[in-house]
Amino acid sequence: MKPDIQPQHQEYGKLYGVGAGPGAPDLLTLRAERVLRTCPVICLPAGASGKSYVENIIEKLVDRSQQEVLLLQFPMQRDLARAIPARELAASRVLDRLQAGHDVAFVTEGDPLLYSTFGYLLERVRGHSPQIPVEVIPGVSSITAAAASACLPLAAWNERIAILPAVYSLDRSEPGNLHMVLQAFDTVVLLKVNSVFDALLRVLEELDLAQHAVFVRRCSTDLEEVVFDLASLRKQTLDYFSLVIVRNPHAISNRCI
């Protein structure tokens, strides 16, 4: 009689997506702090320069003598020919640790599931090894933090909000362009406005909305700046971590785009 041999199952580590908030370390959630203090592998997204914005937020929570810290490069560009291989390499490095049984915390500024590099990683990890457990720890987004800094309500009652990258279509001839969005939604939040600010300002002035907008950069940090006079920023070099919130008092909330 053959012995009853139970098949051995591989023990995978757990993947955490951790939101570090907009910049101030004391805006981290208690759950995020607990995971960051105890997780054996901490992954930080970095740009082409190799520097990570989120590293400054969590540096006092990580013990590098006990925890491995991985910088994973994600080129901030639209060229998928360069972006996709970088994402694949980052996923491969994370999968190596997870498949070895180590828990991994991937930390991103803001929230992990809102315009975040964690989304790319999550897609590839699930596609390769769907059995790996995943937990997402939400973070304070720059959107709500900027609204708090400006003391500006984002929405009430049945008002509608649109959240868009600022490079969203500025061409009025294109369907669903920014002009239409600004007129159809009560609140429009435009992210990373630095590269197209002057063009955006022209659109706001054309629609008589410039006086109903606020510019916020590096919210919650020592470098925070809140500007209600958007015209004063024309032709200036602006921070990458900046956004504009537009409150349209004339929007029709039930208008369809």
Secondary structure, DSSP 4 states (H G I P E B T S, - for coil): ----PPPP-PPPPPEEEEE-BSS-GGGS-HHHHHHHHH-SEEEEEE-TTS--TTHHHHGGG--TTTSEEEEEE---SS-HHHHHHHHHHHHHHHHHHHHTT--EEEEESB-TTSS-THHHHHHHHHHH-TTS-EEEE----HHHHHHHHHT-----TT--EEEEETTS---TTSTT-HHHHHHH-SEEEEE--GGGHHHHHHHHHHTT-GGGEEEEESTTSTT-EEES-GGGGTT----SSEEEEEE-TT--TT---
